[in-house]
């Protein structure tokens, strides 16, 4: 038993024996990840990793942090000696082994001290250092914290169930011999009085008296097991031998409640009133609680405590949350994480009962909290050296006070939710207090018109000065990028539009044209042309909203509305990524997203849409097009509202959550009275959502810098309709389907094969999205064909007409070019009279433009092959070369038409023949294999070798000619004896003869 008042002599993070290296207590993949990081330069980047639990084990109300002291011990021994390095040399390279040989953790570690309670999302441990030194600690960290915290959490529940009666940890026989020591430590930390494990006492100094020989070699204070055979006889014999001062008797089997009452009565009858009763035998928190009414003095717990009482792991994870100061987050469903280095505090009632845990970004500082609270995160390691000095006694006291602080339902053993809520602080509440003076002075902002007085500006100036003194970077934030104006619009209600500084009016697109820019100069004596004054307006708007509860509504950022989707909006994909800075900014009290989720919306869908009330099919429930764009971070999104299942729906307020709650009800239930609306598309769903928000009485803004106009004419389907109308054609269903598929392929990077039947109109179906993609991405698209006829059709007819037709719908007029092999262009300096006369007038030097044409023999006299070309830098006509000018023109074009042969040469050759490109469209693909094969194939025949021998006879030495003739004859005989056909793989004899021919 534990002697009252005993305090261990050693702190929790000091070991009392020499430990072997802990460096191999890890997983192989962490070291292979290290090797990759060393190769690509990631190893030295500053990184922050966080240990947290996404959820508590099933039904648990709280967890207890344990194992930190053991982790710091293990970290001190995390060294790679010669034996460790030898075992790793079978799969690690030299650089990795060299790094590990010198490894010493030099970073910082913050975390919850041992014995602290934790909840889902609590940043239990944070490691900061280089990526390399932190990434290889994942397994060591998790194996210790998950094990010890699971044991301590179960033990704490048993301590609560025991109601103040002592517990003994007795599980050494039920687990690994080394795990038994850790279990004993964790159980003691959580409130157990003693342990049966001697190594735990020796290593940690805990319960020294409990391990002395039983009362100096079985003295009277010992505990005797009395249920070995007959309990009644056993008790009688125990008292007869030890007397009524016997310390305790132990019952280990049977109906413990009944037997405890029976033994208590017998002991009292025998005068052993002070002899205590110890019960054991597969106890857990539930059976302990059931025995609280029985005369039991001490509980002995074994299997249950060392296995976490059915929950053998705490479920903690180790995730990268920041790299080079930039927050990173995981988006996978059910595996979400929040980015950034975080700290935490816990809020309590004046009575001490805790109510909430607040997690906040370390970079923004601790939020202002008026209720009683305490900081949870403390420094554990600095510069690789431990700085924590807590002892096991400190941890025990922390558990004791933590359990007392729980609300009563948090101590329940039944399944339930966590005892308190863990809230990620999205809004920097310290700014709210800092700006009190500015908020109070903004009484001038009243009604639909924005009025600004000089005294308000002076007040704001004082606030800005205070911000500067605090080092806050408010004016460098996105707030500085906008200018606000409140307008009173009869159609859309009171909507605050926010436009970039460079856009003094809101343009003519969609409904924005009806929103006049407020005349701030007349109402407030503010010169809106002065950028400095504009920043004041932005700041005032920001301050005015500090007193509001603000939600961000992200509208319809879905695959079908982004490039490659069936109803794409130019710039949608880029917007998805841009929005992450807004959703994760910490400014908003809530973030919600809306989405089209169509099942059968009736005439909202049409194969011949008018792009006003009917549209191409899009965002069908269950299809990839209905999913949110993968670049949109969904981790900060609190709820998703789906709309339009069986009817047209534009406004997010027509949507419902998974449990059927409307957006309006959801906002009201959380007392959110202000919204910012962003997303796709400004003139359709964004506008409708903003309109309904204003009608609901919400203070509403549309952040136009975070929206994209739904200009249907700029999508592949819209552009195709424009092109067909301009060219005098008719819409074809197959052509529309193909254009949408090509657009998706171009923007997604997925390969696409199209079987286009006669009458599909395939040229327009791929040229239209190709032109739009090239202009949007500033990267040309290569179109490869097999025949000259198709090349001429594309360059002489289709592309010129498309360029004219689509220019009003695109950012600029499309450019296109044709590129052929060098032998197709006139080479200057060749003396052939008629062709020289043509050279003075042609702009391209393209043989196909010469009318009438000339025989190949004549053309060969005025052209050169790629092999014969000297190169533009060495040729005296290099700057005027038609082939080089064609390449230059192609490099500046949006669509480059070429042939399969040149495409193959570009792929095979060591130099770039075609301009840099990221997309290729192959027309007449049935001829592709033959054309590529012909380019990649060289012919070697007996006749060709004979001709070569005759030609080189006068050019080389007799010895070389003789050697070549002999090897040619041998190879010719091989060819003669071979069967006609393709040689896919040369045998040893063929390789030998080819080698001899080459070396000759």
FENPEZI-V397635 format. One record per backbone hydrogen bond with DSSP energy under -0.5 kcal/mol. NH is the residue of the N-H (numbers start at 1). CO is the residue of the C=O. E is the energy in kcal/mol with one decimal. If there is no record, write none. Layout:
BEGIN
nh=NH co=CO e=E
nh=NH co=CO e=E
END
This chain:
BEGIN
nh=6 co=3 e=-1.6
nh=12 co=390 e=-1.6
nh=14 co=11 e=-1.3
nh=19 co=17 e=-0.6
nh=22 co=77 e=-1.7
nh=23 co=77 e=-0.5
nh=23 co=79 e=-0.5
nh=25 co=22 e=-1.8
nh=26 co=24 e=-1.7
nh=30 co=27 e=-1.0
nh=31 co=27 e=-0.8
nh=31 co=28 e=-0.9
nh=32 co=28 e=-2.0
nh=33 co=29 e=-2.2
nh=34 co=30 e=-1.6
nh=35 co=31 e=-2.2
nh=36 co=32 e=-2.0
nh=37 co=33 e=-2.3
nh=38 co=34 e=-2.3
nh=39 co=35 e=-1.7
nh=40 co=36 e=-2.3
nh=41 co=37 e=-0.9
nh=42 co=37 e=-0.8
nh=43 co=37 e=-1.9
nh=44 co=41 e=-0.5
nh=45 co=42 e=-1.9
nh=47 co=129 e=-3.4
nh=48 co=322 e=-2.5
nh=49 co=127 e=-2.8
nh=50 co=319 e=-3.0
nh=51 co=125 e=-3.3
nh=52 co=50 e=-0.5
nh=52 co=317 e=-1.7
nh=54 co=52 e=-0.5
nh=54 co=315 e=-0.6
nh=60 co=57 e=-2.7
nh=63 co=118 e=-1.8
nh=64 co=149 e=-0.6
nh=65 co=116 e=-2.9
nh=71 co=67 e=-2.5
nh=72 co=68 e=-2.3
nh=73 co=69 e=-1.8
nh=74 co=70 e=-2.6
nh=75 co=71 e=-2.7
nh=76 co=72 e=-1.6
nh=77 co=73 e=-0.9
nh=77 co=74 e=-0.5
nh=78 co=75 e=-1.3
nh=79 co=77 e=-2.0
nh=80 co=100 e=-0.6
nh=81 co=79 e=-0.7
nh=85 co=81 e=-2.7
nh=86 co=82 e=-2.1
nh=87 co=83 e=-1.8
nh=88 co=84 e=-1.1
nh=89 co=85 e=-1.1
nh=91 co=88 e=-1.8
nh=92 co=88 e=-1.7
nh=97 co=93 e=-2.2
nh=98 co=94 e=-2.4
nh=99 co=95 e=-2.1
nh=100 co=96 e=-2.4
nh=101 co=97 e=-2.2
nh=102 co=98 e=-1.0
nh=102 co=99 e=-0.5
nh=103 co=100 e=-1.4
nh=108 co=128 e=-2.4
nh=109 co=381 e=-2.0
nh=110 co=126 e=-2.4
nh=111 co=378 e=-2.3
nh=112 co=124 e=-2.5
nh=113 co=376 e=-0.6
nh=115 co=65 e=-3.2
nh=116 co=113 e=-1.8
nh=118 co=63 e=-2.2
nh=121 co=53 e=-2.7
nh=122 co=119 e=-2.3
nh=124 co=51 e=-0.9
nh=124 co=122 e=-2.1
nh=125 co=51 e=-1.4
nh=126 co=110 e=-3.3
nh=127 co=49 e=-2.7
nh=128 co=108 e=-3.0
nh=129 co=47 e=-2.1
nh=131 co=45 e=-2.3
nh=132 co=43 e=-2.2
nh=134 co=130 e=-1.6
nh=135 co=131 e=-2.6
nh=136 co=132 e=-1.1
nh=137 co=134 e=-1.7
nh=138 co=135 e=-1.0
nh=141 co=137 e=-2.4
nh=142 co=138 e=-2.7
nh=143 co=139 e=-2.9
nh=144 co=140 e=-1.5
nh=145 co=141 e=-2.5
nh=146 co=142 e=-2.6
nh=147 co=143 e=-1.0
nh=148 co=144 e=-2.6
nh=149 co=145 e=-2.3
nh=150 co=146 e=-1.3
nh=151 co=147 e=-2.1
nh=152 co=148 e=-2.8
nh=153 co=149 e=-2.4
nh=154 co=150 e=-2.0
nh=155 co=151 e=-2.7
nh=156 co=152 e=-2.5
nh=157 co=153 e=-1.5
nh=158 co=154 e=-1.7
nh=159 co=155 e=-2.4
nh=160 co=156 e=-2.3
nh=161 co=157 e=-2.3
nh=162 co=158 e=-2.0
nh=163 co=159 e=-0.7
nh=163 co=160 e=-1.0
nh=164 co=159 e=-0.8
nh=165 co=162 e=-1.1
nh=166 co=297 e=-0.6
nh=168 co=299 e=-2.9
nh=169 co=194 e=-2.8
nh=170 co=168 e=-0.6
nh=170 co=301 e=-3.5
nh=174 co=171 e=-2.1
nh=175 co=172 e=-1.0
nh=180 co=176 e=-2.3
nh=181 co=177 e=-0.7
nh=181 co=178 e=-0.5
nh=182 co=178 e=-1.5
nh=183 co=179 e=-2.9
nh=184 co=180 e=-2.2
nh=185 co=181 e=-2.0
nh=186 co=182 e=-2.5
nh=187 co=183 e=-2.8
nh=188 co=184 e=-2.2
nh=189 co=185 e=-2.5
nh=190 co=186 e=-1.7
nh=191 co=187 e=-0.5
nh=191 co=188 e=-1.3
nh=192 co=187 e=-2.4
nh=193 co=167 e=-2.3
nh=194 co=167 e=-1.2
nh=196 co=169 e=-2.1
nh=198 co=196 e=-0.6
nh=201 co=197 e=-1.2
nh=202 co=198 e=-2.4
nh=203 co=199 e=-2.9
nh=204 co=200 e=-2.3
nh=205 co=201 e=-1.8
nh=206 co=200 e=-0.6
nh=208 co=205 e=-0.5
nh=211 co=207 e=-0.6
nh=211 co=208 e=-1.3
nh=212 co=209 e=-1.4
nh=215 co=213 e=-0.5
nh=216 co=213 e=-1.5
nh=218 co=214 e=-2.2
nh=219 co=214 e=-1.6
nh=219 co=215 e=-0.7
nh=222 co=219 e=-1.3
nh=224 co=248 e=-2.2
nh=226 co=250 e=-2.1
nh=227 co=250 e=-0.6
nh=234 co=230 e=-2.6
nh=235 co=231 e=-2.7
nh=236 co=232 e=-2.1
nh=237 co=233 e=-2.7
nh=238 co=234 e=-2.4
nh=239 co=235 e=-2.3
nh=240 co=236 e=-2.1
nh=241 co=237 e=-2.1
nh=242 co=238 e=-2.8
nh=243 co=239 e=-2.0
nh=246 co=243 e=-1.7
nh=247 co=220 e=-1.8
nh=247 co=222 e=-0.5
nh=248 co=222 e=-1.8
nh=249 co=276 e=-2.5
nh=250 co=224 e=-2.5
nh=251 co=278 e=-3.1
nh=256 co=254 e=-1.3
nh=259 co=255 e=-2.8
nh=260 co=256 e=-2.4
nh=261 co=257 e=-1.8
nh=262 co=258 e=-2.2
nh=263 co=259 e=-3.0
nh=264 co=260 e=-2.4
nh=265 co=261 e=-2.1
nh=266 co=262 e=-2.0
nh=267 co=263 e=-2.9
nh=268 co=264 e=-2.4
nh=269 co=265 e=-2.0
nh=270 co=266 e=-1.9
nh=271 co=268 e=-1.2
nh=272 co=267 e=-2.6
nh=273 co=271 e=-1.4
nh=275 co=272 e=-0.9
nh=276 co=247 e=-2.4
nh=278 co=249 e=-3.1
nh=278 co=276 e=-0.5
nh=279 co=298 e=-2.3
nh=280 co=251 e=-2.1
nh=288 co=284 e=-2.5
nh=289 co=285 e=-2.2
nh=290 co=286 e=-1.8
nh=291 co=287 e=-0.9
nh=291 co=288 e=-0.8
nh=292 co=289 e=-1.3
nh=294 co=291 e=-1.6
nh=296 co=294 e=-2.6
nh=297 co=277 e=-2.2
nh=298 co=277 e=-1.8
nh=299 co=166 e=-2.1
nh=300 co=279 e=-2.9
nh=301 co=168 e=-2.8
nh=301 co=299 e=-0.6
nh=306 co=302 e=-1.8
nh=307 co=303 e=-1.1
nh=308 co=305 e=-1.2
nh=309 co=304 e=-3.2
nh=311 co=308 e=-1.1
nh=314 co=146 e=-0.7
nh=317 co=52 e=-3.0
nh=319 co=50 e=-2.6
nh=319 co=317 e=-0.5
nh=321 co=48 e=-3.0
nh=322 co=48 e=-1.3
nh=323 co=326 e=-2.3
nh=324 co=46 e=-3.8
nh=326 co=323 e=-2.1
nh=327 co=325 e=-0.5
nh=328 co=321 e=-2.2
nh=335 co=332 e=-2.2
nh=337 co=330 e=-1.7
nh=340 co=321 e=-3.8
nh=343 co=360 e=-2.8
nh=345 co=358 e=-2.1
nh=346 co=374 e=-2.5
nh=347 co=356 e=-3.2
nh=348 co=372 e=-2.9
nh=349 co=353 e=-2.9
nh=352 co=349 e=-2.2
nh=354 co=405 e=-2.5
nh=355 co=347 e=-2.9
nh=356 co=347 e=-1.4
nh=357 co=421 e=-2.8
nh=358 co=345 e=-2.8
nh=359 co=357 e=-0.6
nh=359 co=423 e=-3.1
nh=360 co=343 e=-2.3
nh=362 co=341 e=-3.1
nh=363 co=341 e=-0.5
nh=364 co=361 e=-0.8
nh=365 co=361 e=-0.7
nh=365 co=362 e=-0.7
nh=369 co=367 e=-0.5
nh=372 co=348 e=-0.5
nh=374 co=346 e=-1.6
nh=376 co=344 e=-2.5
nh=377 co=344 e=-1.0
nh=378 co=111 e=-2.1
nh=380 co=109 e=-2.9
nh=381 co=109 e=-2.2
nh=382 co=385 e=-2.7
nh=384 co=107 e=-2.6
nh=385 co=382 e=-1.9
nh=387 co=380 e=-2.8
nh=388 co=380 e=-1.3
nh=392 co=10 e=-0.5
nh=395 co=391 e=-1.9
nh=396 co=392 e=-2.6
nh=397 co=393 e=-2.2
nh=398 co=394 e=-1.9
nh=399 co=395 e=-2.2
nh=400 co=396 e=-2.3
nh=401 co=397 e=-2.6
nh=402 co=398 e=-2.1
nh=403 co=399 e=-2.6
nh=404 co=400 e=-1.6
nh=405 co=401 e=-1.3
nh=406 co=402 e=-0.6
nh=406 co=403 e=-0.8
nh=410 co=407 e=-2.0
nh=411 co=407 e=-0.6
nh=411 co=408 e=-1.2
nh=412 co=409 e=-1.3
nh=416 co=59 e=-1.0
nh=419 co=61 e=-2.8
nh=421 co=355 e=-0.8
nh=423 co=357 e=-3.5
nh=423 co=421 e=-0.6
nh=425 co=359 e=-3.7
nh=425 co=423 e=-0.6
nh=426 co=424 e=-1.0
nh=429 co=427 e=-1.7
nh=431 co=428 e=-1.8
nh=432 co=428 e=-0.6
nh=432 co=429 e=-0.5
nh=433 co=429 e=-1.2
nh=434 co=430 e=-1.9
nh=435 co=431 e=-1.9
nh=436 co=433 e=-1.4
nh=439 co=435 e=-2.5
nh=440 co=436 e=-2.4
nh=441 co=437 e=-1.4
nh=442 co=439 e=-1.6
nh=443 co=440 e=-0.6
nh=444 co=441 e=-0.6
nh=445 co=442 e=-1.9
nh=446 co=444 e=-1.1
nh=446 co=449 e=-0.7
nh=451 co=449 e=-0.7
nh=457 co=453 e=-2.0
nh=458 co=454 e=-2.3
nh=459 co=455 e=-2.0
nh=460 co=456 e=-2.7
nh=461 co=457 e=-2.5
nh=462 co=458 e=-1.8
nh=463 co=459 e=-1.9
nh=464 co=460 e=-2.9
nh=465 co=461 e=-2.3
nh=466 co=462 e=-2.1
nh=467 co=463 e=-2.5
nh=468 co=464 e=-2.5
nh=469 co=465 e=-2.0
nh=470 co=466 e=-1.6
nh=471 co=467 e=-0.5
nh=471 co=468 e=-1.1
nh=472 co=467 e=-2.2
nh=476 co=473 e=-1.4
nh=477 co=474 e=-1.7
nh=480 co=477 e=-1.5
nh=481 co=478 e=-1.7
nh=482 co=479 e=-1.3
nh=483 co=499 e=-1.7
nh=485 co=497 e=-1.1
nh=487 co=495 e=-0.7
nh=489 co=487 e=-0.7
nh=489 co=493 e=-1.2
nh=493 co=489 e=-1.6
nh=495 co=487 e=-0.6
nh=495 co=493 e=-1.1
nh=496 co=700 e=-4.0
nh=497 co=485 e=-1.0
nh=497 co=495 e=-0.8
nh=498 co=702 e=-2.0
nh=499 co=483 e=-1.4
nh=501 co=481 e=-1.0
nh=503 co=500 e=-2.1
nh=512 co=509 e=-1.3
nh=513 co=510 e=-0.9
nh=514 co=511 e=-1.7
nh=515 co=512 e=-1.7
nh=516 co=514 e=-0.9
nh=520 co=518 e=-1.9
nh=523 co=519 e=-1.5
nh=524 co=520 e=-2.6
nh=525 co=521 e=-1.2
nh=526 co=520 e=-0.8
nh=528 co=526 e=-1.0
nh=530 co=527 e=-1.8
nh=531 co=529 e=-0.7
nh=534 co=530 e=-2.0
nh=535 co=531 e=-1.8
nh=536 co=532 e=-1.2
nh=537 co=533 e=-2.0
nh=538 co=534 e=-2.4
nh=539 co=535 e=-2.6
nh=540 co=536 e=-2.9
nh=541 co=537 e=-2.4
nh=542 co=538 e=-2.3
nh=543 co=539 e=-2.8
nh=544 co=540 e=-2.8
nh=545 co=541 e=-1.1
nh=546 co=543 e=-1.6
nh=547 co=543 e=-0.5
nh=548 co=545 e=-1.7
nh=550 co=548 e=-0.7
nh=551 co=674 e=-2.8
nh=552 co=590 e=-2.3
nh=553 co=551 e=-0.5
nh=553 co=676 e=-3.2
nh=554 co=552 e=-0.6
nh=554 co=592 e=-2.8
nh=555 co=553 e=-0.7
nh=555 co=678 e=-2.8
nh=556 co=554 e=-0.6
nh=556 co=594 e=-1.2
nh=558 co=556 e=-1.8
nh=559 co=627 e=-2.6
nh=560 co=625 e=-2.2
nh=561 co=558 e=-1.4
nh=562 co=559 e=-1.3
nh=565 co=562 e=-2.6
nh=567 co=560 e=-2.2
nh=568 co=565 e=-0.9
nh=569 co=561 e=-1.7
nh=572 co=569 e=-2.2
nh=575 co=571 e=-2.1
nh=576 co=572 e=-1.8
nh=577 co=573 e=-1.2
nh=578 co=574 e=-2.2
nh=579 co=575 e=-2.5
nh=580 co=577 e=-1.1
nh=581 co=578 e=-1.1
nh=582 co=578 e=-0.6
nh=582 co=579 e=-0.8
nh=583 co=579 e=-2.8
nh=584 co=580 e=-2.0
nh=585 co=582 e=-1.4
nh=589 co=550 e=-2.4
nh=590 co=550 e=-1.1
nh=592 co=552 e=-2.8
nh=593 co=639 e=-2.1
nh=594 co=554 e=-2.8
nh=595 co=641 e=-1.9
nh=597 co=643 e=-2.8
nh=598 co=619 e=-2.0
nh=599 co=645 e=-2.5
nh=600 co=645 e=-2.5
nh=604 co=601 e=-1.3
nh=605 co=602 e=-1.6
nh=606 co=615 e=-2.2
nh=609 co=606 e=-0.6
nh=611 co=614 e=-1.7
nh=615 co=604 e=-2.3
nh=621 co=598 e=-3.3
nh=623 co=620 e=-2.2
nh=626 co=623 e=-1.4
nh=627 co=624 e=-1.3
nh=629 co=557 e=-2.2
nh=632 co=629 e=-2.1
nh=633 co=631 e=-0.6
nh=634 co=632 e=-0.6
nh=637 co=634 e=-1.3
nh=638 co=591 e=-3.6
nh=639 co=591 e=-0.9
nh=641 co=593 e=-2.7
nh=642 co=640 e=-0.5
nh=642 co=656 e=-2.7
nh=643 co=595 e=-2.1
nh=654 co=651 e=-1.8
nh=655 co=652 e=-1.7
nh=656 co=642 e=-2.0
nh=657 co=661 e=-2.5
nh=660 co=657 e=-1.9
nh=663 co=655 e=-0.9
nh=666 co=662 e=-2.4
nh=667 co=663 e=-2.5
nh=668 co=664 e=-2.3
nh=669 co=665 e=-2.5
nh=670 co=666 e=-0.8
nh=670 co=667 e=-0.7
nh=671 co=668 e=-1.8
nh=672 co=667 e=-2.5
nh=673 co=549 e=-1.2
nh=673 co=671 e=-0.6
nh=674 co=549 e=-1.6
nh=675 co=699 e=-3.0
nh=676 co=551 e=-2.2
nh=677 co=701 e=-2.7
nh=678 co=553 e=-2.5
nh=679 co=706 e=-1.9
nh=680 co=555 e=-2.7
nh=681 co=708 e=-0.8
nh=682 co=708 e=-2.2
nh=684 co=681 e=-1.8
nh=686 co=681 e=-2.2
nh=687 co=681 e=-0.7
nh=687 co=682 e=-0.6
nh=688 co=684 e=-2.6
nh=689 co=685 e=-2.3
nh=690 co=686 e=-2.5
nh=691 co=687 e=-2.6
nh=692 co=688 e=-2.2
nh=693 co=689 e=-2.1
nh=694 co=690 e=-2.4
nh=695 co=691 e=-2.1
nh=696 co=692 e=-1.6
nh=697 co=694 e=-1.6
nh=698 co=693 e=-2.2
nh=699 co=673 e=-2.1
nh=700 co=494 e=-0.6
nh=700 co=698 e=-0.6
nh=701 co=675 e=-1.9
nh=702 co=496 e=-1.5
nh=703 co=677 e=-1.7
nh=703 co=701 e=-0.6
nh=704 co=498 e=-1.7
nh=704 co=702 e=-1.3
nh=706 co=703 e=-2.1
nh=707 co=704 e=-1.4
nh=708 co=679 e=-1.7
nh=711 co=709 e=-1.6
nh=712 co=710 e=-1.5
nh=714 co=711 e=-2.4
nh=715 co=712 e=-1.4
nh=718 co=712 e=-0.6
nh=719 co=715 e=-3.4
nh=720 co=716 e=-2.4
nh=721 co=717 e=-2.0
nh=722 co=718 e=-2.1
nh=723 co=719 e=-2.7
nh=724 co=720 e=-3.0
nh=725 co=721 e=-2.1
nh=726 co=722 e=-2.3
nh=727 co=723 e=-2.2
nh=728 co=725 e=-0.8
nh=729 co=724 e=-2.7
nh=736 co=732 e=-2.2
nh=737 co=733 e=-2.4
nh=738 co=734 e=-2.4
nh=739 co=735 e=-2.5
nh=740 co=736 e=-2.1
nh=741 co=737 e=-2.1
nh=742 co=738 e=-2.8
nh=743 co=739 e=-2.5
nh=744 co=740 e=-2.3
nh=745 co=741 e=-2.2
nh=746 co=742 e=-2.6
nh=747 co=743 e=-2.0
nh=748 co=744 e=-2.4
nh=749 co=745 e=-2.0
nh=756 co=754 e=-0.9
nh=757 co=755 e=-0.7
nh=760 co=757 e=-1.7
nh=765 co=761 e=-1.5
nh=766 co=762 e=-1.6
nh=766 co=763 e=-0.5
nh=767 co=763 e=-2.6
nh=768 co=764 e=-2.1
nh=770 co=766 e=-1.5
nh=771 co=767 e=-2.6
nh=772 co=768 e=-2.0
nh=773 co=769 e=-2.6
nh=774 co=770 e=-2.5
nh=775 co=771 e=-2.1
nh=776 co=772 e=-2.2
nh=777 co=773 e=-2.7
nh=778 co=774 e=-1.5
nh=779 co=774 e=-0.8
nh=780 co=916 e=-0.5
nh=781 co=894 e=-2.7
nh=782 co=919 e=-2.2
nh=783 co=896 e=-3.1
nh=784 co=782 e=-0.5
nh=784 co=921 e=-2.9
nh=785 co=898 e=-2.0
nh=791 co=787 e=-1.6
nh=792 co=788 e=-2.6
nh=793 co=789 e=-2.1
nh=794 co=790 e=-2.5
nh=795 co=791 e=-2.6
nh=796 co=792 e=-2.9
nh=797 co=793 e=-1.6
nh=798 co=793 e=-2.5
nh=799 co=794 e=-2.9
nh=801 co=797 e=-1.6
nh=802 co=798 e=-2.4
nh=803 co=799 e=-2.6
nh=804 co=800 e=-1.6
nh=805 co=801 e=-2.2
nh=806 co=802 e=-2.8
nh=807 co=803 e=-1.1
nh=809 co=806 e=-1.4
nh=810 co=806 e=-1.0
nh=810 co=807 e=-1.0
nh=817 co=895 e=-1.9
nh=819 co=897 e=-2.8
nh=824 co=821 e=-2.2
nh=825 co=822 e=-1.9
nh=826 co=845 e=-2.0
nh=827 co=862 e=-4.3
nh=828 co=826 e=-0.6
nh=830 co=827 e=-1.0
nh=832 co=830 e=-1.4
nh=836 co=832 e=-2.6
nh=837 co=833 e=-2.0
nh=838 co=834 e=-2.0
nh=839 co=835 e=-1.9
nh=840 co=836 e=-0.9
nh=840 co=837 e=-0.6
nh=841 co=838 e=-1.4
nh=842 co=838 e=-2.4
nh=847 co=824 e=-2.5
nh=849 co=846 e=-2.0
nh=850 co=847 e=-1.8
nh=851 co=849 e=-0.7
nh=859 co=855 e=-2.5
nh=860 co=856 e=-2.6
nh=861 co=857 e=-0.6
nh=861 co=858 e=-1.0
nh=862 co=859 e=-1.6
nh=869 co=865 e=-1.4
nh=874 co=871 e=-0.6
nh=875 co=871 e=-2.2
nh=878 co=875 e=-2.0
nh=880 co=877 e=-1.4
nh=881 co=877 e=-0.9
nh=881 co=878 e=-0.6
nh=882 co=826 e=-0.6
nh=885 co=881 e=-2.3
nh=886 co=882 e=-2.2
nh=887 co=883 e=-1.9
nh=888 co=884 e=-2.3
nh=889 co=885 e=-2.4
nh=890 co=886 e=-2.3
nh=891 co=887 e=-2.0
nh=892 co=888 e=-0.7
nh=892 co=889 e=-0.8
nh=893 co=890 e=-1.6
nh=894 co=815 e=-2.3
nh=895 co=815 e=-1.5
nh=896 co=781 e=-2.5
nh=897 co=817 e=-3.1
nh=897 co=895 e=-0.5
nh=898 co=783 e=-2.9
nh=900 co=785 e=-1.9
nh=903 co=899 e=-2.2
nh=904 co=900 e=-2.4
nh=905 co=901 e=-2.4
nh=906 co=902 e=-2.5
nh=907 co=903 e=-1.6
nh=908 co=904 e=-2.1
nh=909 co=905 e=-3.4
nh=913 co=911 e=-0.5
nh=918 co=780 e=-0.8
nh=919 co=780 e=-0.6
nh=921 co=782 e=-3.2
nh=922 co=920 e=-0.5
nh=923 co=784 e=-2.8
nh=923 co=921 e=-0.7
nh=927 co=924 e=-1.7
nh=928 co=925 e=-1.4
nh=929 co=925 e=-0.5
nh=931 co=927 e=-2.2
nh=932 co=928 e=-2.7
nh=933 co=929 e=-2.7
nh=934 co=930 e=-2.2
nh=935 co=931 e=-1.6
nh=936 co=932 e=-2.4
nh=937 co=933 e=-0.6
nh=945 co=941 e=-2.1
nh=946 co=942 e=-2.1
nh=947 co=943 e=-2.3
nh=948 co=944 e=-2.0
nh=949 co=945 e=-2.2
nh=950 co=946 e=-1.8
nh=951 co=947 e=-2.0
nh=952 co=948 e=-2.2
nh=953 co=949 e=-0.9
nh=955 co=952 e=-1.7
nh=956 co=952 e=-1.5
nh=961 co=957 e=-2.6
nh=962 co=958 e=-2.6
nh=963 co=959 e=-2.4
nh=964 co=960 e=-2.6
nh=965 co=961 e=-2.3
nh=966 co=962 e=-2.2
nh=967 co=963 e=-2.2
nh=968 co=964 e=-2.1
nh=969 co=965 e=-2.1
nh=970 co=966 e=-2.1
nh=971 co=967 e=-2.2
nh=972 co=968 e=-2.8
nh=973 co=969 e=-2.0
nh=974 co=970 e=-1.5
nh=975 co=971 e=-2.2
nh=976 co=972 e=-2.4
nh=977 co=973 e=-1.8
nh=978 co=974 e=-0.7
nh=978 co=975 e=-0.8
nh=984 co=982 e=-0.9
nh=991 co=987 e=-2.4
nh=992 co=988 e=-2.1
nh=993 co=989 e=-2.2
nh=994 co=990 e=-2.6
nh=995 co=991 e=-2.4
nh=996 co=992 e=-2.1
nh=997 co=993 e=-2.2
nh=998 co=994 e=-2.5
nh=999 co=995 e=-2.7
nh=1000 co=996 e=-1.4
END
